[in-house]
Every structure is written in C-alpha cells, then in structure tokens.
Amino acid sequence: MIGYLCKYIPVEIFVGFHEDIVQIMPHVETYSQAEDKIHMNTCAFIKAILQDFVENDYDGIILSNCCDSNRRLYDVLKDMYPDKFIYLIDIPRKTNAFAIKLYALQIQSLIDAYSIYTNESFNMNAFKNYIQCQQADIHIPNNKEYDISLGLVGARCHQSVYNLLENLNVHIAYDLTCTEVSRSYKMTDVTFENYAEALLKQLPCMRMVDNSQRLQMIKQSQVDGILYHTVKFCDNYPYEYALIQNEINMPILKVETDSTKQCEGQIRTRVEAFVESLKAKNNINHTIQRKSDDKMYILGLDSGSTSTNAVIMNENKEIVAFDIVRTGAKSGDSALKAKENVISKAHLKESDIDYIVSTGYGRVSIPFANKNVTEISCHGKGAIYFNPNVRTILDIGGQDSKAIALNDKGDVESFVMNDKCAAGTGRFLEMMARTLEIDISEMGPISLKWQKDIKISSMCSVFAESEVISLIAQNHEKSDIAHGIHHAIASKAVGLMKRVGINGDCMMSGGVAHNIGVVKAVEEQIEKELYICDEPEIVGAVGAALFGYEELLK
C-alpha cells in the first residue's frame, strides 16, 4: 500500500500496477517517533505524517516538493526506509503548455521509478480504462435542509471536523482545503499530457502561481461564514488567511491544529461557538413567546476545568439557587454533585427540573443534560443578563482565557481564546501563590500594597515560577512580586480584548475576577472600569440556563 498527500499527485497511474494507494490523513496520539527523527518545530502535519508512516505498514509514499517540510520529510523517510518506495515528485506551479509537458515527463519518471522498484511493467490499457470510467462525474443531490452554510478553506482538515460540522447541521458550500477533490476527467484521448493538464487545472491550491480563482470563488459564493484551517508551525497558510480577511467582509474563524487527537476539544469549542453566533445572526432560533404561568425550572451547568457551577432559573428568569463545586478528576461526577447541591438549595426535587443545559469544557461529558452549548455563547447570554450594556467580556478561568465581543442582544460577534497554554489563568495564579507561600485569596489584597514596580518577563508557568523564585532569593517583597505577576497577566488578557475590540461596558467573569489585583491591573491598561457581578464564576451557568429557557419557550 502506497500513501500520498497532495491532490496533484498522479495516483491513477498506480492502477496500471494493480497497486492500492491511499491518501494519508494523520490523527496521531503523540510525535514520539517523529520528534526523534525531525525537528520539533517542523510543520505539525508533516510530523504527524512521519508518525503515521512509522506506526502503519506502508510500502511507500509519494510526496510533492510544495514546501521545505515536505522535502525534509522525504530526506528523513529515505534515510529511515531505504528499502521502501519513497518518492518526491516535482509539481509545476503553473498551468501553461510548458508546465503541462514538464509534468507529463514527471509522471513518466514516476512510472519508470516504480517499474524498477517492483520489477513490473506499467499496464497502459488498465490506466486508460480506469480514467475513462471516471468520465461520468455522477452528482447525487443532497436535499437536506441546513441551518447555515460555510466555506472551508486552508489546510487539510481531519474527518472529525467534517463530522462536527455535519452534526451542527452546517452545509459546506465549498471546500478549498488541500483535500482530495472529485477525481473525474474529461478527455477524449487519454495521454500523459492530457492527464497532466487535468491534474494541474484543478481548482488551484494556494501554492499555485495563479490562484486568483480561489479568491474569486470565495467572493462570489453565498455563505454565512468561512472556516479557515491552518497547521501549527506552517508558514504558508497565514498569508492566505490574511488576504481573505482583508479582501472579504464576512465572518471568518481561523482554527489551528496539530493533527493530534488531543486538539479536537479546542477545535470543537471554537467551531461550535462560531456556528452558534452565525445561527443567532440568522435568527435560526424562533422568537420566544411565554407559554403559560406554570412553574418552570431550568438548570444551567458550567463544567469548567477548576470549578463546576450550577444555576437554577425559574419561569421569570430569576436565579432561584446556585452552587459552585471543585471540579475533580471526572467532570461528570462533579456535575452530578453540583446538580444535587443546587436542587437541594432550591428546595426542589429532581423531577421539578424541566430542562438542563451544559456548557464548559466538560459539557459533552454530562449525560443527563438535554443540550450542550459552548461557554462562549453562554457567557454572552449571562453577561447581558447581569448588565445589558456589556459589549466586551474578559473571562479568565482555571485553564483558559477568552475575550468576547457582543451585540446588544447578547449574541457573540467575535471571540478569541487562549486555551493552548495555562499562562495567566487560575492555575497559573495558584502556582504563583504556592511559590510565594500565601493563600490564593491573599494574592489580590497583598498586591495592592506594592511599593516597587517589578516586571515579570515570562508568562510560561514553568519559567515564571523560576523567575519568582529568583526574585524571592533577591529579597523582594511578596506584595511587589504579586503586583508584577498581576500586571503580566493583565497585559496578556488586554491583548486578547484588543483583538475583539474594547467597546461599550466591559465585564470580567471567571474565578480570577475575584482577584482584585488582576482586576485593577486590567482596568489601568484599558482605562475603563470593569463590571463584575457578585458571583463572576456563575456567568456561564446563567447563560446556559437562559438557553434552556429559550428552548422551553420556543
């Protein structure tokens, strides 16, 4: 079995050798083998390909010379597997007559190389018959009704992304990622030149010299938004993303993956929140109408990395009770405990609860929830509930930070997240408090007593801890160090806020909003007062309850 990556690879010629060829779609657990053979900062997709190749029984691979990472992968695999068929094909970046002839020669060279490798002759008739069978290009219409449509652009997505969009009832209007397209050819005479022309004249990838057809398609297509997928450590896709962002006035979400199974959660939250915001703009949810004066109780559950927060709301959208528990090793168990606690506090029975909505990173692990909604959308609903004038939210939780821009209805206009690093989050503060040998609740008040302005240069939890230890050894006051930590956190948080725009009233939610030192530091930098409700940790749970309220009143 031979693997390949690029849509321009002439895979059909392997029919002439009766050989199976598959497009490699890596989805690995780790890069343990890859990072032993290739630099850790190499394109994440290429590292995943190498890991996948090592873990599976491929007889060879066909690579293209489209980038330095591909060429480096070829060198590594050639060295690792001298007895396998490792081939690098030179794909022209143009589609003129000379490029077509050149690529036809490249295809012939590939055939010759594989003939020598297998000691078998190429069956031209089998190849021609196969190509002619692909001429039909049968189109099966899809009559399913979708809520919204998206354009998919950028790097190749794993199948899990397509499954996620399908589950969210999203129609993919066009797919301009580096995935395999429908390989059907219309040629009266099957020659290598005609075949090379058909390959090169596919809808161009971003690396082709003339790729204006891509931008034209994006401009002309009637879609609700664009999902742009990039690869970690890739230098190419950000250029096209920036071009699209500048040229097209349309909602666009950029997601970055590393081809590992672990990144699915990060993608899920971003994509779901983006889709929820587009549905809200299109008024997918029906107008709310009060159904009766009957009692109604809705439970909102926010399963966060540090705390699990529960809120019960009644038919008048009044908070009946709330509860906050520490999230343990299993988010499902913590959610169950929070549910039991809040029902008890409300003096209700479980059968009194009409609807349950879960949110937060553990939302999909709560089996008793009727619906789950991203924390992005829930914080928007919750913020407007507490203060209708809020237009910008800064949410700093246990392990991630978010900045969210809202419209006057509480719908999400845009958002950015920092969930790939715990820097500047609740966990980070807990670590710093431990290093200073004070309780986390003391950090805020202590920092307000600062005398010397100390700068913390690193926000990495490991490096920052070493820096704080060094400052302690230099006999600096704890209050000065805490003040420096808070200002470093504020700088990182304000950077997120600026990316979505600091407009209207600003609200801070999440457990870190209890830290007066961080709050003051952020306020100094944005030159605005932050609105903070009495219990900033329950904003997401309140939003979840409001989503449940709307579901019941549809």
C-alpha positions in Angstrom: 0.0 0.0 0.0 1.4 3.4 -1.1 0.4 6.6 0.7 0.2 10.1 -0.8 -0.6 13.6 0.4 -1.2 16.2 -2.3 -4.3 16.3 -4.7 -1.9 16.9 -7.6 -0.2 13.5 -7.2 -1.0 11.3 -10.2 -2.5 8.5 -8.1 -4.4 6.9 -11.0 -1.2 5.6 -12.6 -0.9 3.0 -9.8 -4.0 1.3 -11.3 -1.6 0.4 -14.1 0.5 -1.5 -11.5 -2.6 -3.0 -9.7 -1.4 -1.2 -6.6 -3.5 0.3 -3.8 -2.8 3.9 -3.0 -4.4 5.9 -0.1 -4.4 9.5 1.0 -2.7 9.7 4.4 -4.9 11.5 6.9 -2.9 11.5 10.2 -4.6 11.6 13.5 -1.9 10.6 16.0 -1.6 10.4 19.8 2.0 11.7 20.0 5.0 12.6 17.9 7.3 10.3 19.9 8.8 8.7 16.9 8.7 11.8 14.7 10.4 14.1 17.0 13.3 11.7 17.4 13.9 12.0 13.6 12.8 15.5 12.7 13.0 18.9 14.4 10.2 19.6 16.9 9.3 22.9 15.2 8.7 21.3 11.9 5.2 21.6 10.5 2.8 19.7 12.7 1.1 18.0 9.8 4.4 16.7 8.4 5.4 15.4 11.9 2.1 13.6 12.1 2.6 12.1 8.6 6.0 10.8 9.7 4.5 9.4 12.9 1.6 7.8 11.0 4.1 6.2 8.5 6.2 4.7 11.3 3.1 3.3 13.0 1.5 1.8 9.9 2.6 -0.7 7.4 3.0 1.4 4.2 5.1 0.1 1.3 6.0 3.6 0.3 4.9 7.2 -0.1 4.6 9.8 -2.9 5.5 13.3 -1.7 5.4 16.6 -3.6 8.1 19.3 -3.4 5.5 22.0 -2.4 7.4 23.2 0.7 10.6 22.7 2.7 8.8 20.5 5.3 7.8 18.0 2.6 11.3 17.9 1.2 12.7 17.4 4.7 10.2 14.5 5.3 11.4 12.9 2.0 15.0 13.1 3.2 14.1 11.5 6.6 12.0 8.7 5.2 14.5 7.9 2.5 17.1 7.5 5.2 14.8 5.5 7.6 13.4 3.2 4.9 16.0 2.6 2.2 14.0 -0.5 1.0 10.7 1.2 0.6 9.4 3.3 -2.3 9.9 6.9 -1.1 9.4 9.3 -4.0 9.4 13.1 -4.3 7.6 14.5 -7.4 8.2 18.0 -8.8 4.8 19.6 -9.4 4.9 22.7 -11.6 3.3 25.9 -10.0 1.9 27.0 -13.4 -0.6 25.5 -15.8 0.8 26.7 -19.2 1.7 24.4 -22.1 5.4 24.1 -20.9 4.3 23.2 -17.4 1.9 20.5 -18.7 4.6 18.9 -20.8 7.1 19.1 -17.9 4.6 17.4 -15.5 3.8 14.7 -18.1 7.6 13.9 -18.0 7.5 13.9 -14.2 4.6 11.4 -14.4 6.6 9.2 -16.8 9.6 9.3 -14.5 7.4 8.2 -11.5 6.2 5.3 -13.6 9.7 4.3 -14.6 10.9 4.5 -11.0 8.1 2.3 -9.7 8.6 -0.2 -12.5 12.3 -0.5 -11.5 11.3 -0.8 -7.8 8.7 -3.5 -8.3 10.3 -5.1 -11.4 6.8 -4.9 -13.0 5.6 -3.3 -16.3 3.1 -0.5 -16.4 -0.3 -1.5 -17.9 -1.3 1.5 -20.0 -4.6 -0.1 -21.0 -5.6 -0.6 -17.4 -4.8 3.1 -16.7 -6.8 4.3 -19.7 -9.8 2.2 -18.9 -9.8 3.5 -15.3 -9.6 7.1 -16.5 -12.4 6.6 -19.0 -14.6 5.1 -16.2 -14.1 8.3 -14.2 -15.6 10.5 -17.0 -19.2 10.1 -15.8 -18.9 12.5 -12.8 -22.2 11.5 -11.3 -23.6 14.1 -9.0 -26.0 13.0 -6.3 -28.1 16.0 -5.0 -28.3 16.5 -1.3 -31.8 17.7 -0.3 -31.1 18.0 3.4 -32.0 21.4 4.8 -29.1 23.0 6.7 -29.2 25.9 9.3 -26.2 27.7 7.8 -23.6 27.3 5.1 -19.8 27.7 5.5 -16.9 27.8 3.1 -13.9 25.6 4.2 -10.5 27.0 3.3 -6.9 26.4 4.2 -5.0 23.2 5.2 -6.5 19.8 5.0 -8.9 19.0 7.8 -9.3 15.7 9.5 -12.6 13.8 9.1 -13.6 14.8 12.6 -14.0 18.4 11.5 -16.4 17.4 8.7 -18.3 15.2 11.2 -18.5 18.1 13.7 -20.0 20.4 11.0 -22.5 17.8 9.9 -23.6 17.3 13.5 -24.1 21.0 13.8 -26.3 21.0 10.7 -23.8 23.1 8.7 -23.6 22.8 4.9 -20.1 23.0 3.4 -20.8 25.2 0.3 -17.2 24.8 -1.0 -14.0 23.1 0.2 -10.8 24.8 -0.8 -8.6 22.9 1.6 -5.8 20.6 0.4 -8.1 17.6 0.4 -8.7 15.2 -2.4 -11.3 16.5 -4.8 -13.6 14.5 -7.0 -11.2 13.0 -9.5 -13.2 12.9 -12.7 -11.5 13.6 -16.0 -13.0 14.7 -19.3 -10.5 13.9 -22.1 -11.2 12.3 -25.5 -7.7 10.9 -25.7 -6.0 9.5 -22.6 -2.4 10.5 -22.8 0.1 11.5 -20.1 0.0 15.2 -21.3 -3.8 15.3 -21.2 -3.8 13.6 -17.8 -1.1 16.1 -16.5 -3.2 19.0 -17.8 -6.3 17.7 -16.0 -4.4 17.4 -12.7 -2.8 20.8 -13.0 -6.0 22.6 -14.0 -8.0 21.5 -10.9 -9.2 24.3 -8.7 -5.8 25.7 -7.7 -4.3 25.3 -4.3 -2.8 28.4 -2.6 0.7 27.4 -3.7 0.0 27.8 -7.5 1.3 30.9 -9.1 -2.2 31.9 -10.3 -4.6 31.1 -7.6 -7.0 34.0 -8.2 -9.7 31.6 -9.0 -9.8 30.6 -5.3 -10.4 34.2 -4.1 -13.0 34.7 -6.8 -14.9 31.7 -5.7 -14.9 32.9 -2.1 -16.1 36.3 -3.1 -18.9 35.0 -5.3 -20.2 32.3 -3.0 -23.2 33.0 -0.8 -22.2 31.6 2.6 -22.7 32.7 6.2 -19.1 32.5 7.1 -15.7 31.0 6.4 -13.8 28.4 8.5 -10.1 28.7 7.8 -7.9 25.8 9.0 -4.2 26.2 9.5 -1.4 23.9 10.7 0.8 24.6 13.7 4.3 25.7 12.6 3.2 26.2 9.0 4.4 29.5 7.4 2.2 29.4 4.3 -1.5 29.4 5.3 -1.4 32.6 7.4 -0.7 34.6 4.3 -3.8 33.4 2.5 -5.9 33.8 5.7 -4.7 37.5 6.0 -5.6 38.1 2.3 -9.1 36.7 2.7 -9.6 38.6 5.9 -8.6 41.9 4.2 -10.5 41.2 0.9 -13.8 39.8 2.1 -16.2 41.3 4.6 -17.5 38.1 6.1 -17.3 36.3 9.5 -14.2 34.2 9.4 -12.9 31.8 12.1 -9.3 30.6 12.0 -8.5 27.3 13.8 -5.1 25.8 14.1 -4.5 22.1 14.6 -1.5 19.9 15.1 -3.0 16.6 13.6 -3.3 15.0 17.0 -6.4 13.6 18.6 -5.9 15.9 21.7 -6.6 19.1 19.7 -10.2 18.0 19.0 -11.6 19.7 22.1 -10.0 23.1 21.2 -11.5 22.9 17.7 -14.9 21.8 19.0 -15.3 24.8 21.3 -14.2 27.3 18.6 -16.2 25.9 15.8 -19.4 25.4 17.9 -19.2 28.9 19.2 -18.7 30.3 15.7 -21.6 28.3 14.3 -23.8 29.4 17.3 -23.0 33.0 16.6 -23.9 32.7 12.9 -27.2 30.9 13.7 -28.0 33.8 16.1 -27.3 36.3 13.4 -29.6 34.4 11.0 -32.3 34.2 13.7 -32.3 30.4 13.5 -33.8 30.3 17.0 -37.5 31.2 16.9 -39.0 34.2 18.6 -39.6 33.5 22.3 -43.1 33.5 23.5 -44.3 33.0 27.0 -46.3 29.7 27.1 -48.2 30.0 30.4 -47.9 30.9 34.0 -46.9 27.4 35.0 -43.8 27.0 37.1 -40.7 26.3 35.2 -37.2 25.4 36.5 -34.2 25.3 34.2 -30.7 24.1 35.3 -27.6 25.5 33.8 -24.3 23.6 34.4 -20.9 25.1 33.6 -18.3 22.3 33.8 -15.0 24.1 33.9 -11.5 22.9 34.5 -11.3 24.2 38.1 -14.9 24.6 39.2 -18.3 23.2 38.2 -21.0 25.8 38.6 -24.8 25.2 38.7 -27.7 27.7 38.5 -31.4 27.1 38.7 -33.6 29.7 37.0 -37.4 29.9 37.1 -40.0 31.0 34.6 -39.4 34.6 35.4 -35.7 34.3 34.6 -34.9 34.7 38.3 -32.0 32.8 39.8 -33.5 30.5 42.4 -30.2 29.0 43.6 -26.6 28.4 42.6 -23.8 26.2 43.7 -20.0 26.0 43.0 -18.0 22.8 43.5 -14.4 22.0 42.8 -14.1 20.0 39.5 -12.5 16.7 40.4 -10.8 14.0 38.3 -14.1 13.3 36.5 -16.1 16.2 35.2 -19.3 14.1 35.1 -19.1 13.3 38.8 -18.5 17.0 39.6 -21.5 18.0 37.5 -23.7 15.4 39.3 -22.6 16.7 42.7 -23.3 20.3 41.6 -26.7 19.4 40.3 -27.7 17.6 43.5 -26.4 20.5 45.6 -28.2 23.2 43.7 -31.5 21.3 43.6 -31.2 20.8 47.4 -30.5 24.6 47.9 -33.6 25.4 45.8 -35.7 23.1 47.9 -36.8 21.2 44.8 -36.9 17.6 43.6 -35.0 16.4 40.5 -38.4 15.8 38.8 -39.1 19.6 39.2 -36.3 20.4 36.7 -37.8 20.9 33.2 -34.6 21.3 31.2 -30.8 21.1 31.7 -28.2 22.8 29.5 -24.5 22.1 30.0 -21.6 24.3 29.0 -17.8 24.5 29.6 -15.0 22.2 28.6 -16.8 19.2 30.2 -20.2 19.8 28.6 -20.1 16.8 26.4 -19.4 14.5 29.4 -22.7 15.3 31.2 -25.1 12.6 30.1 -28.1 14.0 31.9 -28.1 17.3 30.1 -30.8 17.9 27.4 -28.5 20.1 25.4 -24.9 21.5 25.4 -23.8 25.0 24.3 -20.3 26.4 24.2 -19.1 28.6 27.1 -18.5 31.4 24.5 -22.2 31.7 23.7 -23.3 31.1 27.3 -21.0 33.9 28.7 -22.6 36.2 26.2 -26.1 35.4 27.4 -25.0 35.5 31.0 -23.2 38.9 30.7 -26.2 40.6 29.1 -28.4 39.1 31.9 -26.3 40.8 34.6 -25.6 44.0 32.6 -27.4 44.8 29.3 -24.8 47.4 28.4 -21.9 44.9 28.3 -20.3 44.6 24.9 -16.9 43.2 25.8 -16.2 40.2 28.1 -12.9 39.1 29.6 -13.3 35.6 31.0 -10.3 34.1 32.8 -11.0 30.7 34.1 -8.9 27.8 35.5 -7.1 26.9 32.4 -8.1 29.3 29.6 -8.8 32.9 28.8 -11.3 34.4 26.4 -12.3 37.8 25.1 -15.8 38.0 23.6 -17.4 40.9 21.7 -21.2 41.0 21.9 -24.1 42.8 20.2 -27.0 44.4 22.1 -28.9 41.0 22.1 -26.0 39.2 23.8 -25.1 37.3 20.6 -21.4 36.7 20.0 -19.9 39.0 17.3 -16.4 37.7 17.7 -14.1 35.9 20.2 -10.6 34.9 20.8 -9.3 32.1 23.1 -6.1 31.2 24.7 -6.6 27.6 25.7 -3.3 26.1 24.5 -1.3 27.4 27.5 -2.3 27.9 31.1 -0.3 31.2 31.3 -2.3 33.9 33.1 -5.2 31.6 34.2 -6.4 30.4 37.6 -4.0 27.5 37.6 -1.1 29.9 36.9 -2.1 32.1 39.8 -2.4 29.1 42.1 1.1 28.1 41.2 2.4 31.6 41.8 0.6 31.7 45.2 2.2 28.4 46.2 5.6 29.7 45.2 5.0 32.9 47.3 3.8 30.7 50.2 0.5 32.5 50.5 -3.1 31.5 50.0 -4.6 32.3 46.6 -7.2 34.5 48.2 -4.4 36.7 49.7 -2.7 37.5 46.3 -5.1 40.3 45.3 -5.1 42.3 48.6 -1.3 41.8 49.1 -0.5 43.1 45.6 -2.3 46.4 46.3 0.4 47.2 48.9 3.2 47.2 46.3 6.0 49.7 46.5 8.4 48.6 43.8 7.3 48.1 40.2 8.7 44.6 39.3 8.3 43.3 35.7 7.7 39.5 35.2 9.3 38.8 31.8 7.8 35.3 31.2 4.2 34.1 31.3 5.1 30.5 30.9 4.1 28.8 34.2 7.5 26.9 34.4 9.7 29.9 33.6 7.6 32.4 35.6 7.9 30.1 38.7 11.7 30.1 38.3 11.6 33.9 37.9 9.6 34.4 41.0 11.9 32.1 43.0 14.8 34.2 41.8 13.0 37.4 42.9 12.3 35.9 46.4 16.0 35.0 46.7 16.8 38.6 45.9 14.7 39.6 49.0 11.9 41.4 47.1 8.7 41.9 48.9 5.8 39.5 48.2 3.5 42.4 47.5 5.8 43.7 44.8 6.2 40.3 43.2 2.4 39.7 43.3 1.8 43.1 41.7 4.3 42.2 38.9 2.5 38.9 38.3 -0.9 40.6 38.1 0.3 43.2 35.6 1.9 40.5 33.4 -1.5 38.6 33.4 -3.3 41.8 32.6 -1.1 42.6 29.6 -1.8 39.1 28.2 -5.6 39.5 28.9 -5.8 43.0 27.4 -4.1 41.7 24.3 -7.0 39.3 23.8 -9.5 42.1 24.4 -7.9 44.4 21.8 -8.2 41.6 19.2 -12.0 41.6 19.5 -12.3 45.4 20.2 -12.9 47.1 23.5 -16.3 48.6 23.1 -19.2 49.5 25.5 -19.2 48.3 29.0 -16.5 45.7 29.8 -17.2 42.8 32.1 -14.8 40.3 33.7 -16.1 36.8 34.5 -14.5 33.6 35.8 -12.8 32.8 39.1 -9.9 35.2 38.5 -12.4 38.1 38.7 -12.3 37.6 42.5 -8.6 38.7 42.4 -8.7 42.5 43.0 -5.1 42.8 41.9 -5.7 41.4 38.4 -8.9 43.5 38.1 -7.1 46.7 39.0 -4.3 45.9 36.6 -6.7 45.3 33.7 -8.6 48.4 34.4 -5.4 50.5 34.4 -4.5 49.2 31.0 -7.9 49.6 29.3 -8.6 52.8 31.1 -12.1 51.6 31.9 -13.9 50.2 35.0 -14.7 46.5 34.7 -18.2 45.4 35.6 -18.1 42.3 37.9 -21.2 40.7 39.2 -21.4 39.3 42.8 -20.6 35.8 41.6 -18.5 36.0 38.5 -18.0 32.3 38.3 -21.7 31.6 37.5 -22.0 33.8 34.4 -21.6 30.8 32.1 -24.1 28.7 34.1 -26.6 31.6 34.0 -26.2 31.8 30.2 -26.7 28.0 29.9 -29.9 28.3 31.9 -31.1 31.1 29.6 -30.5 28.9 26.6 -32.7 26.3 28.3 -35.3 28.9 29.0 -35.4 29.8 25.3 -35.7 26.1 24.3 -38.7 25.6 26.5 -40.4 28.7 25.2 -40.0 28.0 21.5 
